[in-house]
Amino acid sequence: MPAPRMDFSRLSAFVAVATHRNFRRAAVELQVTPSALSHAVRELEESLGVRLLHRTSRSVSPTEAGERLMKRLAGSFAEITDALEEVNAFRDTPTGTLRLNAAHTAAELVLAPLMGRFLQAHPQMHLEIVCDDGLVDVVAAGFDAGVRFGESLQQDMIAVPIGPEQRWAVVGSPAYVARKGRPETPHDLKSHACIRYRFQSGALFHWEFEKDRKELSVDVAGPLTLGDQNLMIRAALDGVGLAFVFENLVAPHLAGGQLVRVLDGWCPPFPGMFLYYPSRRQMSGGLRAFIEMARAEGKQAGR
């Protein structure tokens, strides 16, 4: 008996749901309703005579047959996408959706200033930015590119500098510094209340300093641990303790006197963020346009 003819849209619906393991998120990606997506997957299962997804009220996961189908389709879908993007490259105006993944701070510092200008320059493009502080496989997760620090990048990625150099700042409220005094060296932080940062992986961030080519990493202690730099800044403003955050995030508070800076000489500038994408994938017209804008921004910032 010959295999049934497959509707590409149903296969696309299945791949999206199996990748996200969530009908709602897959529906957002495909710009359809969750009910339409569920109906498409059910029709695919009925035409094949095989259940592809386990569904409960709380989760969705591929069956063994679904896993096998998804693995076989992944390469084919990538080739189809690349073929369409090759044709799209001949267009004078980029079109389609550009999906980027970035840490929250990276999105705030380097992507936010570019969003409006990119969409104004390319009105037929749709830009989607997903913030995730964990290390994400952008290829497996269906993103065109990601934004991270250089040391976080995989070796098979092409990296483009984006945005200016960055610099850390140790800051506290004037009242806190008046009460506890100014640390003269990073070693003095052991007698201070420090607001710690915990990565999404669960690891605690050690404060990193450098002076006269001497690098120093300090495992600080304090009454508060957070996973968001804006919350750390709020805690520093409230006098909880010292925070170690990106300088650009606290520039207005330093200028206004709500926060003061300590250990300034121990915080030199360092290379900032990189936009990265897989070297083996055909570049879309939208990604090419975004990279051109990012490179122009980098040249203006001296990178």
N, C-alpha and C positions, 0 to 999 in steps of 0.2 A: 504493500500500500504506500503510495507516495506521501512524503511529508507535506503538511498543509502549508499554503502560501502565508507568509507572515507580513503583517502590517508593521512598517517601520516605526510608526508612532507608538504602537503597543510595546515593541521591544525597547524603545527609548524610555517609555514609562517604567517598565520593569527595571531597567538598569539604574534609573534615577532613584527609585525606591530602595533597591537592593544596596546601592551605594550609601545613601543617607540613613537607611534603616528607619525611615520615618516618612509617612505619607505627606505630612504638612510641609516639611522642609523640601521634599522632592517637588511638591506642587509649586512652591515658591520659585524653585529653579526653572521649572518648565512653564511657569506662568499660566497654570490651569488650576482648577479647584481640586481639593483632595478627593472629593467624590468622583470626579471625572477620571482621576488617576486610578482610583480603586477599581472603577468599572473597566478601564483599559487593561489592567493587570488580570482581572478576573476573566475577561474575554480571551486573553492570551493563554491562561491556564486551561480554559475550556477547550480551546482549539488544539492545544498540545495534549490534553488529557492527563496532565501532570501538575501537581501542586508545586509552585515555585517559591512561595513565601509562607512562613509560619506567622500567623497574626494572633496577637492577644490584645487586650484593652490597653496594655502599657508598652508593648514592643512589637517590632517587625524584624524578622531575620530570614535569610534565604534558607530553603531546604537544601539537601544535598544536590538535588537536581538543579535548584536555583543557583547554587554556588558554581556548579560546572558551566551552566549556561552563561552566567555573568562573566566568568573568566574567558570563555571563548568569544563573547561579544565585545569585551573591553578593547581588545586589539583592533577588531573590525571597526568599532565606533571611532577609535582614535584615527584610523586611516581615512574614514569618511570625513571626519572633522578637518583633517589636514588637507584633504582634496578640496573641500569647500573653501577653506581659507586661502589655498593657492589661487583659486578663482577670485576670491574677494580682494586679493592683493592687487588685481588689475583695476579695481575701482578707484576713482579719484577721491572718493570720500569713504573713510572707514565706517563700517556698520556692524551691528551685532552687539553682543554682551561681552564685557571684559570683567572677569571675576578675579579679584585680588584677595589674598589672605595676609594679614599683618597682625603683629602684636598691638595691643591697645595704644601703647605709647608711640610706637612707630606710626600708627595711623594718625594720631593726633599731631605729631611733630612734622611728618614729611608728606603724608598723603592728603591731609585736610587742606593745606594750601594749594594743592594741585587740582582738587576735585572740580571746583567751579570752572576753572580756566580750561580744563580738558573738555568738559561737556559743552562749554561755549564754543570751543574751537571745532568740536566734532559733534554736532547736534543729532546725528543719526546713531550715536553710540549710547549704550546703556552701561553704566558703571556700577558694579556691585562689590562692596568691600566688607569682608567678614573678619571681625577681630577675634583673635585667639592667641593667648599668651603661650600656649604649648607649641612644641615643634611639630609642624604639620607636613605631611607628604602632599605637596600641592598637586602632584600628578594624580595620585590615587583619590584625592578629595575633589577632583574636578576643577581646580583653579588654573587660571592661565599663568599666574605668577604670584610670588610672595614677597614680603618685605621683612628682613631680619638683619641682625648684625652679621658681619663677615664670618666670625668664628662659628656661627650656627649653621652655615650653609654646607650642603652636601657637595662632594667633589664633582659630580656630573652636572652641576648647574652653571649657567652663565650668570654672572653678577654684574650689575650696573650700579655705580654709586648714585645715591638719590638723596637730595637734601644736603645741608651743611654739615661740617664737623660737629660733634657733640661734646659736651663737657658735663661732668658730675658736679654737684654742689651739695655741701653739707650745710643745712639751714636749721634755724630754730627761731622761736619768737624772742623779741628783745627782753621780755620778762624772764624767760627761761635762762637765757645767756647771762643776764644780770644776776640771777640767783645761783647758777651752777658754775659760771666762769667760762672762759674761752679755752678749748683744748688747743695746745700748742703743736702737738704731734698726734698722729693717729693712735698712738699708744694711750694717750690721755682719754680716749673714748671709753675705756673700761670703767671709768668713774662717772659716766654720763648715762642718762636714760636715752636709748636709741630706739627709733621706730624701725623695726625690721621688715624685710620683704621676703615673702615666701613664693617661690615659683609654682606654677601649676603642677609640676611634677612632684612637689612636696619638699624639694630642697630649699634651704635657706640661703639667701644671697649674702656673700661676704663683701664688705665694703672694700673697694680696690683703690689704692692710692699710688702715686708715683712722684718722686722728686729727685732731681740730680741723678736720673737713670736708675734710681733705686725703687723697686716695686714692693708694695706692701699690701697684704690682704688681712683684713681684720674681721673676726667673727664677733660682732657686737652683741650686746644684750640690752634688754629693755622691757617695758611693761606691755608693749603693743606690737603685734605682728599682723601685717596686712598683705594683700595681693594686688594692690592698685596704688599707683603713685599719686593720683589725685586725692585719695583718702589719706595717704601719708602726709601730703601737704596740708590738708585740713587739720590733721592731728598736730602737726608742728605749729600751725597758726593758733591752735588752742592751748599751746604750751605743754603738750604731753612730753616732748623731748626733741632730739635732733633727728632730722630725716636726711637721707642720702638719695637725691632725685636728680633728674636732668635739669640743667641750668635754665633752659628755655621755658620749662614749665613754671618756674618760680620767678622769672625775671620781673613780672609786674609787682609781685609781693616784695621783692628786694628793692625795686625802685620806689615803692610806696612806703617802705619802712616797716611793713607788717612782719617781715622776716629779716634776719641778719645772717650773714654768711661767715662760716669759720673754716679753717684749714684750706683756705683758697689756694695757697701755694702748692698744695698736695694734689690738686685736681687739674692736670693739664688737658688740653683738647685731645680727642682721639677720633679716628675715622668713624663716620656715622653709619647710617643704614645703607643697605643694598637692596635693590629690586632684583630678584632672581627668578629664572625660568629654566625649564629643561632644555639642554642643548640638542636633544634628539627630536624635538617636536617642531613642526612647521610653525613659524611665527605668524599670528593673525595680524590683519591690518590694524586693528584696534590696539593690540599690544605694541606693535611697532610705533604707532603714533604716541602712545603713552611713554615709551622708552625715549623717544626723541625729545619729548617735553622734559622728562626727568634728567636727561643728559644736559640739556640746556640749563636747567636749574642748577645742576652740579657744577657746571662751568662758571656760572655767576657766583656760586659760593666758594669757588677756588678749588674744587675737587676734580 
